[in-house]
Amino acid sequence: MSVSFKTLDLNLLKVFDAVMEERSVLRASQKVALSQSAVSHSLARLREMLDDDLFVRTATGMQPTSRALAMAPLVREALRSLEAAVELPKFNPASSTKQFTLAANDFTTMVLASPLLSIIGREAPSIDLVIKPVTRIDLAEQIDLGRVDVAIGVFSAPPDRFRSSFLFEYDDVLIVSAKHKLAKLDKETFSELPLVVVSFGGEQEGAIGGFISERGLARRSEMYDRSALERALGDSDRPPRIAVSLPHFLALPALLEDSELAAIVPRPLANAFAARYPIATHELPYPTTPVEVRLLWHQRADGDPSHEWLHEILRRAAEPLRTSNASSQTAALNT
């Protein structure tokens, strides 16, 4: 059957979008305020028009076909455009009950969550946050489908459909247990240390040059400057020993506590650890390239007052990191 947009009932697309988001006819019916039978009937009409099943019922929910996956971001963007066209944009954080979904790793969550929640508590006490692990999802797909409002991380040349904004910058330092007494660290002493690093996906998962690429979006997976480490010890008789590679940061304090291990971590995280745990921080005996942590969102959110507010409070939450990191790097250069 040929499809004519002129005769297409847009309510069918609203139902499609709801089922795509919820992966459940029941939850979709609640979302669009229709009965389950009405949602099922709408899906049947759309299936017939498009000559595709669109969704297949499985034990884990309604799974989309390839046609549905291709349609979903276009339908979502079209519906949001129509909504923006007929509704005046307005957002009052003090009374809003919106829920925002962020994607972040444990490092950025640890250093940003507390100041961010303080701002929300003062200015928007009824707004809720969902924080998804940026390392365990297809991030580009989640942003395309509108399931993630903003991602926080290190990205390389995002595709044109995404927008980004600088949040803060950091370099690497070394942390050890406070029990582990280290003198001023030179390359020879450093080369003898068993190192711990964090990598959010190895080469076997498609990482190239420390970045994983998904749907044109490349995000950093190796959370240390491997190139600087290899250059620094390139002439050493003892190449760097990566004793432990972890998929996350938060196990580090316990791992270091009663061991001779040393971990290469972002400077802001070292500061956060040192404030809570018996951790000592040392400057690395070689320079590392500063890394920019950025916000990333879909271009369709441009002009949305609620999203602009979210981006603004995230930048405000990161202000202490920008200030303290600049001071720390200056002090390191002078030592």
C-alpha positions in Angstrom: 0.0 0.0 0.0 1.4 3.4 -0.9 1.6 6.0 1.9 0.4 9.5 1.4 1.5 12.1 4.0 -1.6 14.2 3.1 -3.9 11.5 4.5 -1.6 10.3 7.3 -3.2 10.7 10.8 -0.4 12.3 12.9 -1.9 10.6 16.0 -0.5 7.4 14.6 3.0 8.8 14.8 2.4 10.0 18.4 1.5 6.4 19.3 4.5 5.1 17.4 6.8 7.5 19.2 5.4 6.4 22.6 5.8 2.7 21.9 9.3 3.4 20.7 10.2 5.1 23.9 8.4 2.8 26.3 8.8 -0.5 24.5 5.4 -1.4 26.0 1.8 -1.0 24.8 0.6 -0.6 28.4 3.1 2.2 29.2 2.6 3.8 25.8 -1.1 3.9 26.4 -0.6 5.7 29.7 1.8 8.1 28.1 -0.6 9.2 25.3 -3.8 8.8 27.4 -5.4 6.2 25.3 -6.6 2.7 26.0 -4.4 -0.3 25.2 -6.8 -1.4 22.5 -6.6 2.0 20.9 -2.8 1.9 20.9 -2.9 -1.6 19.4 -5.4 -0.4 16.8 -3.2 2.6 15.9 -0.2 0.4 15.5 -2.1 -2.0 13.3 -3.2 0.8 11.0 0.4 2.1 10.8 1.8 -1.4 10.2 -0.7 -1.8 7.3 0.2 1.6 5.8 3.9 1.0 6.0 3.9 -2.7 5.2 6.2 -3.4 8.1 5.7 -5.0 11.6 7.5 -2.0 13.2 7.5 -3.8 16.6 7.9 -7.5 17.5 6.6 -8.6 20.9 9.3 -10.4 22.9 9.7 -11.5 26.5 11.6 -8.2 27.2 9.2 -5.9 25.5 8.3 -4.5 22.1 11.4 -4.7 20.0 11.6 -2.3 17.0 12.3 -3.5 13.5 15.1 -1.9 11.4 12.4 0.2 9.7 11.2 1.5 13.1 14.7 2.3 14.2 15.3 4.3 11.0 12.0 6.1 11.5 12.3 6.8 15.2 14.6 9.9 15.3 12.9 11.5 12.3 9.5 11.0 13.9 10.6 12.3 17.3 12.2 15.4 15.8 9.1 16.1 13.6 6.8 15.8 16.6 9.0 18.1 18.7 9.1 20.6 15.9 5.3 20.5 15.6 5.0 20.9 19.4 7.4 23.9 19.3 5.4 25.4 16.5 2.1 25.4 18.3 3.2 26.0 21.9 4.9 29.1 23.3 8.2 28.1 24.9 8.2 28.6 28.6 10.1 27.2 31.5 10.0 28.1 35.2 12.6 26.0 37.1 11.2 26.9 40.5 7.9 25.2 39.7 8.9 22.7 37.0 8.5 19.0 37.6 10.6 18.0 34.5 12.9 15.0 34.6 16.3 15.4 32.8 18.4 12.5 31.7 22.2 12.9 31.7 24.8 10.4 30.5 28.1 10.6 32.4 30.9 8.3 33.7 31.6 7.8 37.4 34.5 10.4 37.4 32.4 13.3 36.1 29.4 12.2 38.2 31.6 12.3 41.4 33.0 15.7 40.7 29.8 17.4 39.4 26.9 15.7 41.1 27.1 17.4 44.5 27.4 21.0 43.2 24.8 20.3 40.5 22.3 18.9 43.1 22.9 21.9 45.3 21.9 24.3 42.5 18.8 22.2 41.7 17.8 22.1 45.4 17.9 25.9 45.6 16.4 26.8 42.3 14.4 23.8 41.0 13.5 21.6 44.0 10.9 19.5 42.0 13.1 18.7 39.1 14.5 15.1 38.9 17.7 13.7 37.4 18.4 10.4 35.8 22.1 9.7 35.3 22.9 6.9 32.8 26.4 5.3 32.5 27.9 6.8 29.4 30.0 3.7 29.0 27.3 1.1 28.9 24.9 2.5 26.2 25.0 3.4 22.5 25.3 7.1 23.4 24.6 8.5 19.9 21.4 6.4 19.5 20.2 7.4 23.0 20.7 11.1 22.2 19.2 10.7 18.7 16.1 9.1 20.2 15.7 11.8 22.9 16.4 9.4 25.8 19.5 11.4 26.8 19.1 15.1 27.2 22.8 15.9 27.6 26.0 13.8 27.7 29.1 14.7 29.6 32.5 13.5 28.4 35.4 13.8 26.1 34.4 13.7 22.4 36.3 13.9 19.1 34.7 16.0 16.3 31.0 15.3 17.0 28.7 15.0 13.9 26.8 18.1 12.8 23.5 17.0 14.4 25.1 17.4 17.8 26.1 20.5 19.7 28.7 20.8 22.3 29.9 23.3 25.0 33.1 23.4 27.1 32.7 22.4 30.7 36.2 22.0 32.2 39.7 20.9 31.5 42.0 18.5 33.3 45.4 16.8 33.1 46.7 13.6 34.7 48.3 13.0 38.0 49.4 10.0 40.0 47.7 8.8 43.2 48.9 6.2 45.8 47.9 5.2 49.2 49.0 7.7 51.9 50.9 4.8 53.4 53.0 4.4 50.3 55.7 7.0 50.8 57.1 8.3 47.6 59.9 10.8 47.3 60.0 13.3 44.5 58.9 11.2 41.5 61.4 10.9 38.6 61.1 8.7 35.5 63.3 6.0 37.0 61.2 5.6 40.1 58.0 5.9 38.2 59.0 3.1 35.8 59.2 0.7 38.7 55.6 1.3 39.8 52.9 -1.2 39.1 50.2 1.1 37.5 46.5 1.1 37.6 44.6 2.8 34.7 40.9 3.1 33.7 39.7 2.2 30.3 36.0 2.2 29.3 36.5 -0.3 26.6 39.5 -2.0 25.1 40.7 -2.5 21.6 38.5 -5.6 21.4 35.4 -3.4 21.7 36.4 -1.2 18.8 38.5 1.5 20.5 40.9 3.3 18.2 43.4 5.8 19.5 41.7 5.8 22.9 38.2 6.6 21.4 35.2 4.4 20.7 33.0 5.5 17.7 29.3 4.8 17.5 27.1 6.3 14.7 29.7 8.9 13.9 30.2 10.0 17.6 33.6 9.2 19.0 34.0 9.3 22.8 37.1 8.8 24.9 37.6 5.3 26.3 41.1 5.4 27.7 41.0 7.7 30.7 44.8 8.4 30.8 47.3 9.8 28.3 48.7 6.6 27.0 50.8 8.3 24.3 52.5 10.6 26.9 53.2 7.6 29.1 54.8 5.6 26.3 56.8 8.6 25.0 58.1 9.4 28.6 59.3 5.8 29.1 60.2 5.0 25.5 63.9 5.0 26.2 63.6 3.2 29.6 64.9 -0.3 30.1 61.6 -0.9 31.9 58.5 -0.2 29.8 55.4 0.9 31.8 53.7 -1.9 33.6 49.9 -1.7 33.5 49.3 -4.0 36.4 45.5 -3.4 36.5 43.1 -1.9 34.0 39.7 -1.1 35.4 36.3 -0.1 33.7 35.6 2.5 36.4 37.3 4.8 38.9 35.4 4.4 42.1 37.1 1.2 43.2 40.5 2.9 43.2 40.7 4.0 46.8 40.0 0.5 48.1 42.4 -1.0 45.6 45.3 1.3 46.6 44.8 1.2 50.3 47.0 -1.7 51.3 49.1 -2.1 48.1 52.1 -0.7 46.2 49.9 0.2 43.2 49.8 3.7 41.8 47.0 5.0 39.6 47.0 7.6 36.8 43.8 9.6 37.2 42.3 13.0 36.2 43.5 15.8 38.5 39.9 16.8 39.7 39.2 13.2 40.7 42.5 13.0 42.6 41.5 16.1 44.5 38.1 14.6 45.3 39.6 11.3 46.4 42.2 13.1 48.6 39.4 14.9 50.4 37.7 11.7 51.4 40.3 8.9 51.5 43.9 8.5 52.7 45.3 9.2 49.3 48.5 11.0 48.3 48.8 12.9 45.0 52.0 13.2 43.0 52.8 15.1 39.8 53.8 12.8 37.0 57.4 13.0 35.8 56.2 13.9 32.3 53.6 16.3 30.9 50.2 15.1 29.8 48.0 16.7 27.2 45.1 18.7 28.8 41.7 17.1 28.1 38.5 19.0 27.6 35.3 17.7 29.2 32.3 19.0 27.2 28.5 18.9 27.2 26.9 17.2 24.2 23.3 17.4 23.1 21.2 17.1 20.0 20.6 20.2 17.8 16.9 19.9 18.2 17.2 21.0 21.8 18.5 24.4 20.6 16.1 27.1 21.7 14.4 25.0 24.3 14.4 27.1 27.5 14.5 24.1 29.8 17.6 22.6 28.0 19.3 26.0 28.0 18.8 26.2 31.8 20.1 22.7 32.2 23.3 23.5 30.2 23.7 26.7 32.2 23.5 25.1 35.6 25.9 22.3 34.5 28.4 25.0 33.6 27.9 26.7 36.9 28.4 23.4 38.7 31.7 23.0 36.9 33.0 26.5 37.7 35.0 25.3 40.8 36.7 22.7 38.7 37.8 25.3 36.1 39.2 27.5 38.8 40.9 24.8 40.9 42.3 22.9 38.0 43.9 26.1 36.5 45.5 26.8 39.9 46.8 23.3 40.3 48.3 23.2 36.8 50.0 26.5 37.4 51.4 25.2 40.7 52.6 22.0 39.0 54.5 24.0 36.4 56.3 26.0 39.1 57.4 23.0 41.1 
